[in-house]
Amino acid sequence: MKTLAIMSIVLAAGSSGASAFEFRCRFVERVGNTDIVLPGNEIDASNNIARRIRIQFGVFDDAAGPAPAGGYVGWLAGTLSVSGPANNSDETRTPGRLSPFNFGPGVNANGNPPLPGGDPFTMLTEIDNTLGTQTTVWPVGAPEPNPPVVRGLNTYVSTYEFTINPRDFSREYYAVTLAGNVVAATEWRGGNGVPPSDSDGDGIFDTPGSFTWSPFPTTLRPITATLNVLGGVPAPAAGPLLGGLVLFAARRRRQ
């Protein structure tokens, strides 16, 4: 069932037409239960202490029109690549995909190479960081079931977590770059429903029912974002730094 649902997202994505909205992505540091926004997607790691990083996505209104009402659905065919010498740091999934954006059942859905042997990683591919169907309660006495939860609509939602553990900076910085495709939902459509029932046959409907919703997807859009991990040497100005990432972000290899 999960595989079919994911396939329907991909296959239907090209049929919903172009709309006016934008996807955004950012990196935050997770400290305890708090997300700390990293301005410019940069983090000072010169103290060489392990830091938890979360990837946040959202779909937002733009000047041409509103974001799709069903909110953000997921990141597909995702990649994460770490630049620079392998001895700079260890990057690990902690745990990688965050619930409920862990619907994809594939062995590589949390990144290829898979866990447990795939960490520390220098390159992950095939990430399927998406929502699946939602099942909500149909309360006793209610004419309709509870609506589905809409996530990442004009706000950011955390969907993936990894930890950086800087060890030995041989450059002034290194970078963790994500790429792939993102998708939203124009709406959540109802599917299978079980109305409230009379479970003991006494004529009183006293057992809540349930209802399953599926996202109707927008067209897939490509996305990329880069986390710059700063070391002990001051980093270049933002313009030259970002301009040089294409050359510097080549996949590093462990010896």
Rosetta blueprint (number, residue, H / E / L):
1 M L
2 K H
3 T H
4 L H
5 A H
6 I H
7 M H
8 S H
9 I H
10 V H
11 L H
12 A H
13 A H
14 G H
15 S H
16 S L
17 G L
18 A L
19 S L
20 A L
21 F L
22 E E
23 F E
24 R E
25 C E
26 R E
27 F E
28 V E
29 E E
30 R E
31 V E
32 G L
33 N L
34 T E
35 D E
36 I E
37 V E
38 L L
39 P H
40 G H
41 N H
42 E E
43 I E
44 D E
45 A L
46 S L
47 N L
48 N L
49 I L
50 A L
51 R E
52 R E
53 I E
54 R E
55 I E
56 Q E
57 F E
58 G E
59 V E
60 F E
61 D L
62 D E
63 A L
64 A L
65 G E
66 P L
67 A L
68 P L
69 A L
70 G L
71 G E
72 Y E
73 V E
74 G E
75 W E
76 L E
77 A E
78 G E
79 T E
80 L E
81 S E
82 V E
83 S L
84 G L
85 P L
86 A H
87 N H
88 N H
89 S E
90 D E
91 E E
92 T E
93 R E
94 T E
95 P E
96 G E
97 R E
98 L L
99 S L
100 P L
101 F L
102 N L
103 F L
104 G L
105 P L
106 G L
107 V L
108 N L
109 A L
110 N L
111 G L
112 N E
113 P L
114 P L
115 L L
116 P L
117 G L
118 G L
119 D L
120 P L
121 F L
122 T L
123 M E
124 L E
125 T E
126 E E
127 I E
128 D E
129 N E
130 T E
131 L L
132 G L
133 T L
134 Q E
135 T E
136 T E
137 V E
138 W E
139 P L
140 V L
141 G L
142 A L
143 P L
144 E L
145 P L
146 N L
147 P L
148 P L
149 V L
150 V L
151 R E
152 G L
153 L E
154 N L
155 T L
156 Y L
157 V E
158 S E
159 T E
160 Y E
161 E E
162 F E
163 T E
164 I E
165 N E
166 P E
167 R L
168 D L
169 F L
170 S L
171 R L
172 E L
173 Y E
174 Y E
175 A E
176 V E
177 T E
178 L E
179 A E
180 G E
181 N E
182 V E
183 V E
184 A E
185 A E
186 T E
187 E E
188 W E
189 R E
190 G E
191 G E
192 N E
193 G E
194 V E
195 P L
196 P L
197 S E
198 D L
199 S L
200 D L
201 G L
202 D L
203 G L
204 I L
205 F L
206 D L
207 T E
208 P L
209 G E
210 S E
211 F E
212 T E
213 W E
214 S E
215 P E
216 F E
217 P E
218 T L
219 T L
220 L L
221 R E
222 P E
223 I E
224 T E
225 A E
226 T E
227 L E
228 N E
229 V E
230 L E
231 G L
232 G L
233 V L
234 P L
235 A L
236 P L
237 A L
238 A H
239 G H
240 P H
241 L H
242 L H
243 G H
244 G L
245 L H
246 V H
247 L H
248 F H
249 A L
250 A L
251 R L
252 R L
253 R L
254 R L
255 Q L
